[in-house]
Amino acid sequence: MLKRISGLSKSVIDKTRSLMSGDAETHSALIVSRNDHPVSRKSISSNALKVLNRLHEGGYAAYLVGGGVRDVLVGLRPKDFDVATDASPEDVRALFRNSRIIGRRFRLVHVVYGRDIIEVATFRASHDKGAGGEIGESGRIVRDNVFGSIEEDARRRDFSVNALYYNIADRSVVDYVGGLNDIEARVFRLIGDPVTRCEEDPVRVLRAVRLASKLEFDIEPATLAAMQQTSHLLGNTAPARMFEEVLKLFQGGYAERSFAAVREHELLEYLFPLLAKRFDSNPSEELLTLLNAALANTDKRVGQGKPITPAYLLAFMLWPDVEERAKQHVSQGKSVPDALMDAADSVMQVQRDVISIPKRFSGPMREIWQLQPRLEQYRGKRATKLLEGRRFRAAYDFLCLRSSIEPKLKPMAKWWTDVQELPEGEQLDYVAKKPMIHGLWGEPKRDSETKKKQRRRRQRSARKPKRDSDQTPQ
């Protein structure tokens, strides 16, 4: 399909254009033979191949489906490998000792190979075709366990480009809904009535934004209109599920594009309401520069194969309000550490109503925030001791990005960069050169406090006359 699908023959391209020129749902499947498409066993993980082959050998249909097929067709290296089959969850469980059935709303099987999990789903039919389906009053799917044929399964998937199947039996690619045509056109299109599909699962609005950002595709007009009409339903989505979607948006290596798309489609209020309010009331180029730098840094680490943590990026998303509230508390007489703690509590409380941030991430976020004034103000051994902390590196990176919009922090960030490059024995001597910053949080000057401490030290060190132990008191 043009330059986006390398390896497809011209005859297949012409056939696809012909078949998909009308309503995609009125046509039978387009089957592309092995020699006419680029998907091969080499592009599939070894564990996914084990699952596909064992299902096939057991007499069941076995297809790779979704992102694993889509990404190969657009020239990307796939990371997710989902399998679809006509075997029931119990049949799959019987074939694989290393598997477990999960889910209630959507029952499927996880086949476990160490840390690698291959998800196996039985072909689904429409929710209204059996007792295993249930739709709530709002139109949202409550249960989705009506099993059916591969064609029914394709038509109930979300986007056409995610409904492409690779058949392990003959290594063909099967397309029931015009996914190949949409890949050629570089568009995301919801299958079926777009409004109904968004009402069934409002998270599809975020998925469209995320995947379009990843592939740099456009969103088909009718799909886009439905997203705009139903986006408010995201406000009723479980905070735990919203957290999962945030991780997918910003940890895939295209966080900067995703953030821009989220803002473009006016979805930021459903993810980070305080940040959205800040952009709406007082747009700041400096803030956008800071966030884009953090997002670009995350994308860079993903591209380099380095580990990333949601705590770092989430800390940046909430930082503007934490910082502002902390300064307000300091102006009311609180110490900087206490002010930061109270500010973090209040901001986290607002955020939890939208996205539930697990303690394994919220704890490190708080540590990164609390370390900022310490990096600014500590000297001597207290400063070098910070280098040994487990959150030092994240807090240091955080400080460096803050310095990109706060000129007062630039000398401080440079000092911390330089001190890390020194041998351990020379670090303490270098502490004398550490710049000091006071007043950044609105705290009072410390000159008078220093003089008071010096006076107290002199008073305590004054010698008292020795008392003669042999002298009898009068």
Sequence and secondary structure as in RCSB ss.txt:
>XXXX:A:sequence
MLKRISGLSKSVIDKTRSLMSGDAETHSALIVSRNDHPVSRKSISSNALKVLNRLHEGGYAAYLVGGGVRDVLVG
LRPKDFDVATDASPEDVRALFRNSRIIGRRFRLVHVVYGRDIIEVATFRASHDKGAGGEIGESGRIVRDNVFGSI
EEDARRRDFSVNALYYNIADRSVVDYVGGLNDIEARVFRLIGDPVTRCEEDPVRVLRAVRLASKLEFDIEPATLA
AMQQTSHLLGNTAPARMFEEVLKLFQGGYAERSFAAVREHELLEYLFPLLAKRFDSNPSEELLTLLNAALANTDK
RVGQGKPITPAYLLAFMLWPDVEERAKQHVSQGKSVPDALMDAADSVMQVQRDVISIPKRFSGPMREIWQLQPRL
EQYRGKRATKLLEGRRFRAAYDFLCLRSSIEPKLKPMAKWWTDVQELPEGEQLDYVAKKPMIHGLWGEPKRDSET
KKKQRRRRQRSARKPKRDSDQTPQ
>XXXX:A:secstr
 TTTSTT  HHHHHHHHHHTSS GGGS  EEE GGGSS  GGGS HHHHHHHHHHHHTT  EEEETHHHHHHHTT
      EEEESS HHHHHHH TTEEEE SSS EEEEEETTEEEEEEE B  GGGSTTEEE TTS EEEE  B  H
HHHHHTSSBGGG EEEETTTTEEEESSSHHHHHHHTEE BSS HHHHHHH THHHHHHHHHHHHHT EE HHHHH
HHHHHGGGGGGS HHHHHHHHHHHHSSS HHHHHHHHHHTT GGGT HHHHHHHHHS  HHHHHHHHHHHHHHHH
HHHTT    HHHHHHHHHHHHHHHHHHHHHHTT  HHHHHHHHHHHHHHHHHTTS   HHHHHHHHHHHHHHHHH
HH  HHHHHHHTTSTTHHHHHHHHHHHHTT GGGHHHHHHHHHHHTS HHHHHHHGGG     STTS   SHHHH
HHHHHHHHHHH       TTS   
